[in-house]
Amino acid sequence: AGLVEAGYQPIVTHGNGPQVGNVLRRVELAARELYRLPLHICGAHTQGGMGYMIAQCLNNALQQRNISRRFTAIVTSVEVDRNDTGFLKPTKPIGGFYRKDKAEELQREQGWEMILVPRQGYRRVVASPPPKAIVEIELIRRLVDAGELLVAAGGGGNPVARNEAGNWVGVEAVIDKDRTAALLGRTLDVPTLVIVTGVEKVALDYGAPTERAVDRLTASEAQRYLAAGQFPPGSMGPKIEAAIEFLRDCNRGDARVIICDIEHMADA
């Protein structure tokens, strides 16, 4: 709301990992009475529910500042390649942990891929292919050009692909939210991608006695540090990768990426 007040036109995206896990757990608990929901529908449920919540909170904050503008949430689908090699060997863990017998039952009955996590149990893994295109992009572009405030592509978007007949179908996968945000940003030719996370600044040697915050990086410097293992896959790595993709493929010469926590977002 502070950014809107300052004259910016933010397009808000968000994650949905824990929420999808909760929906999958509810689906499992209700399996004897209700039909199961596929993963892409679970993603749509959370994207719709969280988009509603986020838009409502933002609209209340705007109203408290006497700003007569409104955010609107759009349930967004994102195209992936159905032949992506990630579907052959899924690696993205989702949902809860299971005993061995329950995991084997789900493998037999639902065709789930499962991995063993030491000391915790078995967990489902799915593919996480890169986003190729945003299905509703022309609608989103028209709304952005008209000055509307949007919540879009939540949770990385609902993954869809073309089938043999050329029709859209949902696929059992999840898309990295930062990579979809980068795709949305560069497709709309926005000047700034802001990735809001749990730390004030990107750091080198994170967690070590030699840890040091970084105020600025070029894309090539970020790539070099990423290759050197400074940004782990499970934390800062995907954000740095998304930042590099955004800057590499953006048409604007003044494009930049800001990575910070929410407390310092407006200042940043």
MONOR-V94930 format. One record per backbone hydrogen bond with DSSP energy under -1.0 kcal/mol. CO is the residue of the C=O (numbers start at 0). NH is the residue of the N-H. E is the energy in kcal/mol with one decimal. If there is no record, write none. Layout:
co->CO nh->NH e->E
co->CO nh->NH e->E
This chain:
co->0 nh->4 e->-2.4
co->1 nh->5 e->-1.7
co->2 nh->7 e->-2.6
co->3 nh->6 e->-1.6
co->11 nh->151 e->-2.5
co->13 nh->154 e->-4.3
co->15 nh->19 e->-2.7
co->16 nh->20 e->-2.0
co->17 nh->21 e->-1.9
co->18 nh->22 e->-2.4
co->19 nh->23 e->-2.7
co->20 nh->24 e->-1.9
co->21 nh->25 e->-2.2
co->22 nh->26 e->-2.5
co->23 nh->27 e->-2.3
co->24 nh->28 e->-2.4
co->25 nh->29 e->-1.9
co->27 nh->30 e->-1.4
co->29 nh->32 e->-1.8
co->29 nh->33 e->-3.1
co->37 nh->41 e->-2.0
co->38 nh->42 e->-2.3
co->39 nh->43 e->-1.8
co->40 nh->44 e->-2.6
co->41 nh->45 e->-2.2
co->42 nh->46 e->-2.5
co->43 nh->47 e->-2.6
co->44 nh->48 e->-2.6
co->45 nh->49 e->-3.0
co->46 nh->50 e->-2.0
co->47 nh->51 e->-2.2
co->48 nh->52 e->-2.0
co->49 nh->53 e->-3.2
co->50 nh->54 e->-2.6
co->51 nh->55 e->-2.2
co->52 nh->56 e->-2.5
co->53 nh->57 e->-2.5
co->54 nh->58 e->-2.7
co->55 nh->59 e->-2.3
co->56 nh->60 e->-2.1
co->57 nh->61 e->-2.4
co->58 nh->62 e->-2.4
co->59 nh->63 e->-2.2
co->61 nh->66 e->-2.7
co->62 nh->65 e->-1.8
co->66 nh->68 e->-1.4
co->71 nh->150 e->-2.3
co->75 nh->157 e->-2.6
co->76 nh->134 e->-2.1
co->77 nh->159 e->-2.3
co->78 nh->131 e->-3.2
co->80 nh->83 e->-2.0
co->83 nh->86 e->-1.8
co->84 nh->87 e->-1.4
co->91 nh->125 e->-2.4
co->97 nh->121 e->-2.9
co->98 nh->102 e->-2.5
co->99 nh->103 e->-2.4
co->100 nh->104 e->-1.8
co->101 nh->105 e->-2.3
co->102 nh->106 e->-2.1
co->103 nh->107 e->-2.3
co->104 nh->108 e->-3.0
co->105 nh->109 e->-2.1
co->105 nh->111 e->-1.3
co->112 nh->124 e->-2.3
co->114 nh->122 e->-2.5
co->116 nh->119 e->-2.3
co->116 nh->120 e->-2.2
co->120 nh->116 e->-3.3
co->121 nh->97 e->-2.5
co->122 nh->114 e->-2.4
co->123 nh->93 e->-2.2
co->125 nh->91 e->-2.4
co->126 nh->173 e->-2.1
co->132 nh->78 e->-3.2
co->133 nh->136 e->-1.5
co->135 nh->139 e->-2.5
co->136 nh->140 e->-2.9
co->137 nh->141 e->-2.1
co->138 nh->142 e->-2.2
co->139 nh->143 e->-2.6
co->140 nh->144 e->-2.8
co->141 nh->145 e->-1.4
co->142 nh->147 e->-2.6
co->143 nh->146 e->-1.9
co->148 nh->71 e->-1.9
co->149 nh->11 e->-2.8
co->150 nh->73 e->-2.7
co->152 nh->155 e->-1.3
co->153 nh->156 e->-2.0
co->157 nh->77 e->-2.7
co->158 nh->170 e->-2.0
co->159 nh->79 e->-2.5
co->160 nh->168 e->-2.1
co->162 nh->165 e->-2.1
co->166 nh->162 e->-2.2
co->168 nh->160 e->-2.2
co->170 nh->172 e->-1.6
co->175 nh->179 e->-1.9
co->176 nh->180 e->-2.3
co->177 nh->181 e->-2.2
co->178 nh->182 e->-2.2
co->179 nh->183 e->-2.9
co->180 nh->184 e->-2.6
co->181 nh->185 e->-2.5
co->182 nh->186 e->-2.2
co->183 nh->187 e->-1.9
co->184 nh->189 e->-2.5
co->190 nh->255 e->-1.8
co->192 nh->257 e->-2.6
co->194 nh->259 e->-1.8
co->201 nh->213 e->-2.8
co->203 nh->211 e->-1.9
co->204 nh->207 e->-2.3
co->207 nh->210 e->-2.1
co->211 nh->203 e->-2.6
co->217 nh->221 e->-2.5
co->218 nh->222 e->-2.3
co->219 nh->223 e->-2.0
co->220 nh->224 e->-2.5
co->221 nh->225 e->-2.4
co->222 nh->226 e->-2.4
co->223 nh->227 e->-1.4
co->224 nh->229 e->-2.4
co->225 nh->228 e->-1.6
co->231 nh->234 e->-1.4
co->231 nh->236 e->-2.7
co->235 nh->239 e->-2.3
co->236 nh->240 e->-2.6
co->237 nh->241 e->-2.4
co->238 nh->242 e->-2.3
co->239 nh->243 e->-2.5
co->240 nh->244 e->-2.5
co->241 nh->245 e->-2.5
co->242 nh->246 e->-2.3
co->243 nh->247 e->-2.6
co->244 nh->248 e->-2.2
co->245 nh->249 e->-1.1
co->255 nh->192 e->-2.2
co->257 nh->194 e->-3.1
co->259 nh->196 e->-3.0
co->263 nh->267 e->-2.7
